[in-house]
Amino acid sequence: MSSLKLAVIIGSVREGRFGSTVAAWFAEQAARHGGFEVDVIDLADADLPLALPAIPPAMEPNPPRPEGMVDLSARLAAADAFVIVTPDYNRSYPAALKAAIDWHFTQWDAKTIGFVGYSGASGGLLAIEHLRQVFNELNAHTVREYVSFPRYYLLFDEEGRLREPNEPAAAAQTMLDRLHWWASALAAARSASVAA
Ligand SMILES: Cc1cc2nc3c(=O)[nH]c(=O)nc-3n(C[C@H](O)[C@H](O)[C@H](O)COP(=O)(O)O)c2cc1C
């Protein structure tokens, strides 16, 4: 398999968050898959103001951004595919993730996106469904396969290891296979449209 770049985004920036544990688990699965060069992006490292630029992204896709966002923007631009690790917050996804999405535009365009969700009973699925709508507006393709951890606190032990790892690991590989297919196809399509 060719080496495509996969950015795994930790969507929660909350103090004491569990998101980094889920992201570490998924990054291991992605490394095992072997089809991607994996970059784990922690939104807690970026400056993500809620006040957006004056001009909408469709008119000014790359506005001046805060110094503390430059690294994030470059890493999003470099990615061929994304996996977003998200909890459910009030039946949706965290505000920091929305800010990171809305500050960018071309960085998502014609790329593919997968999801790993976790939370209480809903397992991140409510956040994932909202994110599918958002990424549709950004001309990104979200894959149907996902990984979900409902009541994650029963599924992971105190060291952050899954008690029953096989089923989630298989779900992750299935999603990564599909993501790889789309990432390859869309990378070729993006190069062809640049060359034309
Ligand atoms: C503001 C907020 C809202 C939440 N809303 C939901 C919810 O709607 N459904 C759910 O199953 N869990 C909900 N939870 C529980 C979270 O999914 C759980 O606390 C999880 O650990 C959050 O991810 P994090 O630790 O990475 O921030 C909520 C938690 C917070 C902080």
The ligand as an SDF file (V2000), in Angstrom:
LIG
                    3D

 31 33  0  0  0  0  0  0  0  0999 V2000
  -20.4900   19.0880   28.4900 C   0  0  0  0  0  0  0  0  0  0  0  0
  -20.6830   17.6030   28.4680 C   0  0  0  0  0  0  0  0  0  0  0  0
  -21.7930   17.0620   27.8730 C   0  0  0  0  0  0  0  0  0  0  0  0
  -21.9680   15.6660   27.7850 C   0  0  0  0  0  0  0  0  0  0  0  0
  -23.0160   15.1510   27.0990 N   0  0  0  0  0  0  0  0  0  0  0  0
  -23.1050   13.8160   26.9020 C   0  0  0  0  0  0  0  0  0  0  0  0
  -24.1270   13.2770   26.0740 C   0  0  0  0  0  0  0  0  0  0  0  0
  -24.9370   13.9830   25.4950 O   0  0  0  0  0  0  0  0  0  0  0  0
  -24.1850   11.9190   25.9190 N   0  0  0  0  0  0  0  0  0  0  0  0
  -23.2910   11.0970   26.5480 C   0  0  0  0  0  0  0  0  0  0  0  0
  -23.3970    9.8770   26.3660 O   0  0  0  0  0  0  0  0  0  0  0  0
  -22.2970   11.5810   27.3210 N   0  0  0  0  0  0  0  0  0  0  0  0
  -22.1830   12.9230   27.5190 C   0  0  0  0  0  0  0  0  0  0  0  0
  -21.1820   13.4420   28.2780 N   0  0  0  0  0  0  0  0  0  0  0  0
  -20.2500   12.5200   28.8940 C   0  0  0  0  0  0  0  0  0  0  0  0
  -18.9750   12.4960   28.0530 C   0  0  0  0  0  0  0  0  0  0  0  0
  -19.1500   11.8110   26.8480 O   0  0  0  0  0  0  0  0  0  0  0  0
  -17.8280   11.9260   28.8590 C   0  0  0  0  0  0  0  0  0  0  0  0
  -17.6430   12.7880   29.9840 O   0  0  0  0  0  0  0  0  0  0  0  0
  -16.5240   11.8600   28.1090 C   0  0  0  0  0  0  0  0  0  0  0  0
  -15.5080   11.4620   28.9920 O   0  0  0  0  0  0  0  0  0  0  0  0
  -16.1590   13.1940   27.4800 C   0  0  0  0  0  0  0  0  0  0  0  0
  -14.9930   13.0780   26.7160 O   0  0  0  0  0  0  0  0  0  0  0  0
  -13.6180   13.7010   27.2390 P   0  0  0  0  0  0  0  0  0  0  0  0
  -13.3340   13.0800   28.5900 O   0  0  0  0  0  0  0  0  0  0  0  0
  -12.5780   13.3210   26.2160 O   0  0  0  0  0  0  0  0  0  0  0  0
  -13.8180   15.1920   27.3310 O   0  0  0  0  0  0  0  0  0  0  0  0
  -21.0120   14.8180   28.3890 C   0  0  0  0  0  0  0  0  0  0  0  0
  -19.9040   15.3890   29.0370 C   0  0  0  0  0  0  0  0  0  0  0  0
  -19.7270   16.7510   29.0720 C   0  0  0  0  0  0  0  0  0  0  0  0
  -18.4720   17.3260   29.7200 C   0  0  0  0  0  0  0  0  0  0  0  0
  1  2  1  0
  2  3  1  0
  2 30  2  0
  3  4  2  0
  4  5  1  0
  4 28  1  0
  5  6  2  0
  6  7  1  0
  6 13  1  0
  7  8  2  0
  7  9  1  0
  9 10  1  0
 10 11  2  0
 10 12  1  0
 12 13  2  0
 13 14  1  0
 14 15  1  0
 14 28  1  0
 15 16  1  0
 16 17  1  0
 16 18  1  0
 18 19  1  0
 18 20  1  0
 20 21  1  0
 20 22  1  0
 22 23  1  0
 23 24  1  0
 24 25  2  0
 24 26  1  0
 24 27  1  0
 28 29  2  0
 29 30  1  0
 30 31  1  0
M  END
$$$$
